[in-house]
Amino acid sequence: SYTSYRGPGLEKGLMMLDDIKSKYGFKLTTDIHESFQASAVAEVADIIQIPALLCRQTDLIIAAAQSHKTVNIKKGQFLSGEDMKFVIEKARHGGAVQVWATERGNSFGYNNNVVDFRNIPIMKRYADAVIMDCTHSVQTPNTSGGLSGGDPDYIGSMALAAKAFYADGYFFEVHPEPDNASSDSKCSLKLDHLKPVLDKILC
């Protein structure tokens, strides 16, 4: 929907991320959506992320790669794990230090994502690391009046299944009150549910 929240904008968003990094020393990742954003984001972020729906945009991937940061590319809902070979090759050609790939499910028909966990070992053939996006994988696109819905009860199970397939890392959208989140509210993990999930996958 045109009215969906899109964030605070590039300049303010980078100021907020830089503040977090300065205070806590965290390594940071954030998306870019247009090629011109790569150089500015690289000044703050340690990992530049390419959204799933933009994963075939050559100029965007090359711009991210030329930042000399790790590039994390989310696998499009329309691609197989094997197809990601060519996407990853674009980033390597652009000079990326490291290239990660993220599994987040595939769309079969409308309004649902289905995860083929074989994509994790398949993408390991080409990427330096494969990450499991445990929250967007339970997303049900455009099912809430122009917004995406989701089934957050399955987030923990997604993480455990990915562990069985030797994922290198896990991505979670987390919020203390998901119903009040500005975006992805229906597929976010509640903050106090995060530790039990982490205890299971890190043991």
C-alpha positions in Angstrom: 0.0 0.0 0.0 1.1 3.5 -0.7 0.4 4.4 2.9 2.7 1.7 4.4 5.4 2.9 6.6 8.8 3.1 4.8 11.1 4.3 7.5 12.5 7.6 8.6 14.4 8.3 5.4 18.1 7.7 4.5 19.7 10.6 6.4 17.8 10.3 9.6 17.9 6.5 9.5 21.7 6.5 9.2 21.9 8.9 12.1 19.8 6.6 14.2 21.9 3.5 13.2 25.2 5.4 13.9 23.9 6.4 17.3 23.2 2.7 18.1 26.6 1.7 16.9 28.4 4.4 18.9 26.5 3.6 22.1 26.6 -0.2 22.0 29.3 -1.2 19.5 27.0 -3.5 17.6 27.8 -4.5 14.0 24.9 -3.3 11.9 23.0 -4.3 8.8 20.4 -2.4 6.8 18.7 -2.6 3.4 19.4 -0.5 0.4 16.8 0.0 -2.4 18.6 2.2 -4.9 22.2 2.2 -6.1 23.0 5.7 -4.9 22.4 4.7 -1.3 25.2 2.2 -1.1 28.1 4.6 -0.4 26.3 6.5 2.3 25.1 3.3 4.0 28.6 1.8 3.8 29.8 4.6 6.1 27.7 3.2 8.9 26.6 -0.4 8.2 28.9 -3.4 8.4 26.6 -5.5 6.2 24.6 -4.1 3.2 21.5 -6.1 2.6 19.6 -6.5 -0.7 15.9 -7.1 -0.3 14.4 -10.2 -1.8 12.3 -8.5 -4.4 15.4 -6.6 -5.6 17.8 -9.5 -5.7 18.1 -9.5 -9.5 18.8 -5.8 -9.9 22.4 -5.9 -11.2 23.3 -2.2 -10.7 22.1 -2.4 -7.1 24.1 -5.5 -6.3 27.2 -4.1 -8.0 26.9 -0.8 -6.1 26.6 -2.7 -2.8 29.6 -4.9 -3.7 31.8 -1.9 -4.6 31.3 -0.6 -1.0 33.7 -3.3 0.1 31.3 -4.3 2.8 29.8 -7.8 3.3 26.7 -8.0 1.0 23.8 -10.1 2.3 21.3 -10.9 -0.5 17.9 -12.2 0.4 16.8 -14.9 -2.0 13.8 -13.7 -4.0 10.5 -15.5 -3.4 10.6 -16.3 -7.2 14.0 -18.0 -7.2 15.4 -21.4 -6.3 18.5 -21.8 -4.2 20.4 -22.9 -7.4 19.3 -19.7 -9.1 21.2 -17.7 -6.5 24.5 -18.8 -8.0 24.2 -16.1 -10.6 23.1 -13.4 -8.2 26.1 -14.2 -5.9 28.4 -14.1 -8.9 27.3 -10.6 -9.7 28.3 -9.5 -6.2 31.7 -11.2 -6.4 32.3 -9.6 -9.8 31.6 -6.3 -8.2 34.3 -6.9 -5.6 32.3 -7.8 -2.5 34.5 -8.7 0.5 32.0 -11.4 1.5 28.7 -12.5 0.0 25.9 -14.0 2.2 22.6 -15.4 1.0 19.4 -15.4 3.0 16.6 -17.9 2.7 13.1 -16.5 3.3 10.7 -18.8 1.5 9.1 -19.0 -1.9 5.7 -17.9 -3.1 3.5 -20.7 -4.6 0.4 -18.9 -5.8 -0.7 -15.9 -3.7 -0.5 -14.8 -0.1 1.7 -17.5 1.3 5.4 -18.4 1.7 6.7 -21.9 1.7 10.3 -22.8 2.8 12.3 -25.4 1.0 15.1 -25.9 3.5 17.3 -27.7 0.9 18.0 -24.2 -0.3 20.3 -23.7 2.7 22.9 -26.3 1.7 22.4 -25.5 -2.0 23.3 -21.8 -1.4 26.3 -22.8 0.7 28.0 -24.0 -2.5 28.1 -20.4 -3.6 27.8 -18.0 -0.6 30.3 -17.4 2.2 27.4 -17.8 4.7 23.7 -18.7 4.5 21.3 -17.0 6.9 17.7 -18.1 7.7 15.2 -15.3 7.8 12.9 -16.8 10.4 10.3 -14.1 10.5 9.8 -13.1 6.8 9.5 -16.8 6.1 6.2 -16.9 8.0 4.9 -13.8 6.2 1.6 -13.9 4.3 1.9 -11.1 1.9 -0.9 -8.6 1.4 -3.5 -10.3 3.6 -4.2 -7.5 6.0 -5.9 -4.7 4.0 -2.8 -3.8 1.9 -0.4 -4.9 4.6 1.4 -8.2 5.0 0.1 -10.7 7.6 2.0 -13.6 9.1 2.0 -16.6 11.4 4.5 -15.8 14.2 3.8 -19.0 16.1 6.0 -20.8 13.6 9.1 -18.5 13.9 10.8 -20.8 16.4 10.1 -23.9 14.3 11.6 -22.1 11.3 14.8 -21.5 13.3 15.1 -25.1 14.5 14.5 -26.5 11.0 17.2 -24.2 9.6 19.6 -25.4 12.4 19.0 -29.0 11.2 20.1 -27.8 7.7 23.3 -26.1 9.1 22.3 -22.5 8.6 25.2 -20.1 9.5 23.0 -17.5 11.1 19.4 -16.4 11.8 17.5 -13.2 11.1 14.6 -12.1 13.4 12.3 -9.1 13.3 11.8 -8.5 17.0 9.6 -5.9 18.8 8.4 -5.6 22.4 4.8 -5.0 21.2 4.5 -6.4 17.7 1.0 -5.2 17.2 2.3 -1.6 17.6 5.3 -2.1 15.2 5.4 0.3 12.2 6.1 -2.5 9.8 6.1 -6.3 9.7 3.9 -6.3 12.8 2.2 -9.6 11.9 5.3 -11.6 11.4 7.5 -10.2 14.2 8.7 -12.1 17.2 7.8 -10.7 20.6 10.9 -9.5 22.4 10.3 -11.7 25.5 9.9 -14.8 23.2 13.4 -14.3 21.7 15.5 -15.8 24.4 13.7 -19.2 24.5 14.2 -19.4 20.7 17.8 -18.5 20.9 18.4 -21.0 23.8 17.1 -23.8 21.5 19.1 -22.9 18.4 22.4 -22.1 20.2 22.5 -25.0 22.5 
